[in-house]
């Protein structure tokens, strides 16, 4: 069930109405209903994977209790590593096994050895990377004595499967979400209005920005060998806006939907294309994932402490894991490495935290923002390409700047119209977000008039005929 589908348009008001009707009942009944709605939401993708989701939930719930009850560190470690091992094994089998098997086969082939490997060709369960990381953070926090286990199975199951965040995040923490689930929630009209406005903005970014960009991006990457450097350059930048509009749009819809139920989710984006360097970009892009790796991998490895070589190792590990988390393909690994190589000079010059203390923007920051955006866009080519060869060829062809040719965008009336719509959408997005950034607003500020205007643009400029899934659903 897509957020931008008729099904969700019917599902959400129904769940919203029943949920608040049940607010007069016990909290356990309200939570049980929300849990049932979340399972139904997930089953709409593929009901068979409900069993995997249920198994993962029961595993982490049970091992969390057993760790807390353990009388020795050895017993506690046993239950901890059981949970970690099983979770990673499931994630590895569904997402990474075939990649390792075929990569090994290719490597042996390069050495002149023919090796037959068995591949599983399993369908990737939607959201598995997200709900697995929810569970991992929970058991790690219990193991580190940061939290006590949740004893109510419905409360814990809702933490894992809460439908606004289930399939594409944000990646929540038990310390943030569980306390909200465990207390009685009162309907807040201002919060609900804010939620609706955030949903509208998320839909704008998805169906007006991302999906219009996707029309051109798909064609350009598919036919990159026959297009000019300027057309490829346009495709590269359009994909930057496509993936931002797609993923941040999903996050806005998720956060807005959750506000309708009186629950605040973690912020996942903070205007990343206005970042002044790569370190700043990663403090603004997919915040819940980058902070997860920071807290559960980077800091335990030593973080920015230790020798220079240890610091560099820690950075490389984090960015490699980030690339690998996104998918089982060398393109994602190279994408992560590129960001590591862009981050390392800032670390060596001790400038990786400059933007943390920045209180305002100067005109010179505009050049730094543009440079960061271009570098991020170049890396996105590897993220979007099907293979390393395709990505390298794409970037190589971009260097042939003459002659100037952008006929692809105007080859017929349909393309010309969509080009105009896409350009207008991007200009509005940048102007609106730029206004919020330079007004030093940490999140969008909405008004009734603004909401009405965006709704008009949704109907006038949105793409609806071919409903497009969200990019991050594949992760």
Buried (B, 14 or more C-beta within 10 A) or exposed (E): BBBBBEEBEEBBEEBBEEBBEBBEEEBEEBBBBBBEBBBBBBBBBEEEBBEBBBEBBEBBBBBBBBBBEBEEEEEBEBBBEBBBEBBEEBBEEBBBBBBEBEBEBEEEEEEEEEEEBEEEEEEBBBBBBBBBBBBBBBBBBBBEEEBEBBEBBBBBBBBBBBBBBBBBBBBBBBEBBBEBBBEEBEEEEEBBBBBBBBBBBBBBBBBBBBBBBBBBBBBBBEEBEEBBBBBBBBBBBBBBBBBBBBBBBBBBBBBBBBBBBBBEBBBBBBBBBBBBBBBBBBBBBBBBBBBBBBBBBBEEBEBBEEEEEBBBBBBBBBBBBBBBBBBBBBBBBBBBBBBBBBBBEBBEEEEBBBBEEEEEBEEEBEEBBEEBBEBBBBBBBBBBBEEBEBBBBBBEBBEEEEEEEEEBBEEEEEBEEBBEBBEBBBEBBBEBBBEBBEEEEEBBEBEEEBBEBBEEBBEEBBBEEEEBEBBBBEB
